[in-house]
Amino acid sequence: MPSKLDGQVSAATVEPDAGTQATLAELGPDRYQLQGVLDLSAVARLAKQTKRLFKSGQNRSATQPGRRIEIDLGGIERSNSAVIALLLDWVDQAAQQQIELVFKKWPQALERIAAFSNVDQLLGIETRQADDGGASSIEWTNS
């Protein structure tokens, strides 16, 4: 079972007013999963709470070029375009720290928002045919 981020990134569980939760769960070193319902208030709180995500690893890998952070988006239950703003913020922070950032398992609705907003091209998101019967997936990487 994934653990929630520890003190490195502070509490990354966000409880919107509707009683739902948005969580950035740590799956392993530099591997996370974004989970839950991401509404505007949840996204705003996650943005504040994850400011140290890209800096927290500086102690262990600041001098190691090629640090890579993977964020699995497959746990998102519901989202809106505010999530795109959060991902863009994370992309900016990762680029500033020269970190390769990879988003995996894009939910179909979020994939459509990214494509409609033209951030798929802006961010270098590529649509690929997966090996599991042709389901579409996108992966973003800033490398």
C-alpha positions as CSV (number, residue, x, y, z in Angstrom):
1,M,0.0,0.0,0.0
2,P,1.5,3.4,-1.0
3,S,2.4,5.7,1.9
4,K,1.6,9.3,1.9
5,L,4.5,11.6,1.5
6,D,6.5,12.0,4.7
7,G,7.9,15.2,6.2
8,Q,10.0,15.8,3.1
9,V,7.0,17.3,1.3
10,S,4.9,17.9,4.4
11,A,1.3,16.6,4.5
12,A,0.2,16.1,0.9
13,T,-3.3,15.0,1.7
14,V,-5.8,17.6,0.8
15,E,-9.4,17.4,2.0
16,P,-11.7,19.6,-0.1
17,D,-14.9,20.9,1.4
18,A,-17.0,18.2,-0.2
19,G,-15.3,15.6,2.1
20,T,-13.3,14.0,-0.7
21,Q,-9.5,13.6,-0.6
22,A,-6.8,14.4,-3.0
23,T,-3.5,12.8,-2.2
24,L,0.0,12.6,-3.7
25,A,1.1,9.2,-2.4
26,E,4.7,8.1,-2.4
27,L,5.2,4.8,-4.1
28,G,8.9,4.7,-3.8
29,P,12.0,6.9,-4.2
30,D,10.9,9.7,-6.6
31,R,7.8,7.8,-7.6
32,Y,4.3,9.2,-6.7
33,Q,0.7,8.7,-7.5
34,L,-1.8,11.5,-7.6
35,Q,-5.1,10.2,-6.2
36,G,-8.7,11.3,-5.6
37,V,-10.9,14.1,-6.6
38,L,-8.9,17.1,-7.8
39,D,-11.1,20.2,-7.7
40,L,-9.9,23.8,-7.7
41,S,-9.4,24.0,-3.9
42,A,-7.6,20.6,-3.8
43,V,-5.3,21.6,-6.6
44,A,-4.5,25.0,-4.9
45,R,-3.6,23.2,-1.7
46,L,-1.6,20.5,-3.4
47,A,0.4,23.2,-5.3
48,K,1.3,24.8,-1.9
49,Q,2.0,21.6,-0.2
50,T,4.2,20.1,-2.9
51,K,6.5,23.1,-3.4
52,R,9.3,21.1,-1.8
53,L,8.7,18.0,-3.9
54,F,11.3,19.0,-6.5
55,K,13.7,20.4,-3.9
56,S,13.3,17.7,-1.2
57,G,15.6,15.4,-3.2
58,Q,18.3,18.0,-3.4
59,N,19.9,16.7,-0.2
60,R,20.3,13.2,-1.7
61,S,20.7,13.9,-5.4
62,A,21.4,17.6,-6.0
63,T,24.8,16.7,-7.4
64,Q,23.5,13.8,-9.4
65,P,22.5,14.8,-12.9
66,G,19.6,13.0,-14.4
67,R,17.3,12.8,-11.4
68,R,13.9,11.5,-12.6
69,I,10.5,11.9,-10.8
70,E,7.6,9.8,-12.0
71,I,4.0,10.8,-11.2
72,D,1.3,8.3,-11.9
73,L,-2.0,10.1,-12.7
74,G,-4.0,6.8,-12.8
75,G,-5.5,7.4,-9.3
76,I,-7.3,10.6,-10.3
77,E,-11.0,10.0,-9.8
78,R,-12.2,13.3,-11.1
79,S,-10.5,16.4,-12.3
80,N,-10.8,19.6,-14.3
81,S,-8.5,22.0,-16.1
82,A,-7.1,23.2,-12.7
83,V,-5.0,20.0,-12.7
84,I,-3.4,21.1,-15.9
85,A,-2.2,24.2,-14.1
86,L,-0.8,22.1,-11.3
87,L,1.1,19.9,-13.7
88,L,2.4,22.9,-15.5
89,D,3.6,24.3,-12.2
90,W,5.4,21.0,-11.4
91,V,6.9,21.0,-14.9
92,D,8.3,24.5,-14.3
93,Q,9.7,23.5,-10.9
94,A,11.3,20.4,-12.3
95,A,12.9,22.3,-15.2
96,Q,14.3,24.8,-12.7
97,Q,16.0,21.9,-10.8
98,Q,17.0,20.1,-14.0
99,I,14.9,17.1,-13.0
100,E,13.3,14.8,-15.6
101,L,9.6,14.7,-14.8
102,V,7.4,11.9,-16.3
103,F,3.6,11.7,-16.0
104,K,2.2,8.3,-16.5
105,K,-1.3,6.7,-16.8
106,W,-3.2,9.8,-17.9
107,P,-6.9,9.6,-17.3
108,Q,-8.8,10.0,-20.6
109,A,-10.7,13.1,-19.4
110,L,-7.5,14.8,-18.4
111,E,-5.8,13.7,-21.7
112,R,-8.6,15.4,-23.6
113,I,-8.3,18.6,-21.5
114,A,-4.6,18.7,-22.2
115,A,-5.1,18.2,-25.9
116,F,-7.9,20.7,-26.2
117,S,-5.8,23.3,-24.3
118,N,-2.9,22.6,-26.6
119,V,-0.6,21.9,-23.7
120,D,0.1,18.5,-25.1
121,Q,2.2,20.1,-27.8
122,L,3.5,22.9,-25.5
123,L,4.8,20.3,-23.0
124,G,5.9,17.7,-25.4
125,I,3.1,15.2,-24.5
126,E,3.1,12.3,-26.9
127,T,0.1,10.1,-27.6
128,R,1.1,6.4,-28.0
129,Q,-0.6,3.2,-28.7
130,A,-0.1,1.0,-25.7
131,D,0.8,-2.7,-26.0
132,D,-2.4,-3.7,-24.1
133,G,-4.8,-3.8,-27.1
134,G,-4.3,-0.3,-28.4
135,A,-5.5,1.8,-25.5
136,S,-4.2,5.3,-25.8
137,S,-1.8,6.7,-23.2
138,I,0.3,9.8,-23.0
139,E,3.6,10.3,-21.3
140,W,5.2,13.7,-20.7
141,T,8.9,14.0,-20.2
142,N,11.0,17.2,-20.2
143,S,14.2,15.4,-21.2
